[in-house]
Amino acid sequence: MHLDEPLSDKEFNELDKFLMSDKVGDDGMTMDALHGFLTAIALGPEMIPMAEWLPLVWGLPEEGEPKFKNEKEMQRVTSLVARFMNEIQITFEVAPQEYEPLFCVMEQNGKELIDGETWAWGFWEGMQLREEAWEAAWESEEIGPLLQPIYLLGAEEIEESELKFVDTPEKCHELALTLEASIPAIRRFWAPLRKSGVTTVKREAPKVGRNDPCPCGSGKKYKVCCGAEPTLH
């Protein structure tokens, strides 16, 4: 199975079942939270290696990872998460207009309302991985206001004066719709600024050839002086 293949319904349900099991912590991510979390990482200010963000998915800060049944299960579940992330990244790159947040839907007084709080919490957690870098978006006159629904729906704590914005399912529904409409602009903001998670070290001095005079000034060739292979004793 290739990483660029989207999850089938069966695989989606398989990952969902695992995340809902007691193998992950009480603070482990459900599929909607995971989708928000991976979205923030996929469109945010810089690439973040999977080894850094994956432990947060399980909600097991002390154990580090779930008690997998065996190596095969570990590889299988990790692969499903990686492909879920890849699916989001490819959608943004190839067909960003087709991206949709994985919101839950609930029925309230005979009406279907979007419940985007868990997704927004996941996105907020993804933002916290690079909190300082996200400051540039908060300070942007265009993007700062677009992040407000994510904060109101997803942050662990909000100001008491802000509770009035999320005190009914209807208000949360409207915030979720606003949030969804904001994703393309947030992605466009970061796209030209997005940094690779890999640090490139710039060589300050030209490379010394093996047969060049050693830069230490000994008069010997580099390969028999500072460039010599260390001798094992």
Secondary structure, DSSP 8 states (H G I E B T S, - for coil): --TTS---HHHHHHHHHHHTSTTS-TT---HHHHHHHHHHHHHSSB---HHHHHHHHHT-TTT-S---SSHHHHHHHHHHHHHHHHHHHHHHHH-GGG-----EEEEETTEEEEE-HHHHHHHHHHHHTTHHHHHHHHT-TTTHHHHHHHHHHH-S---GGGGGGSSSHHHHHHHHHHHHHHHHHHHHHHTTT-B-SS-----SS----TTSB-TTSSSSBGGGTTTS-----
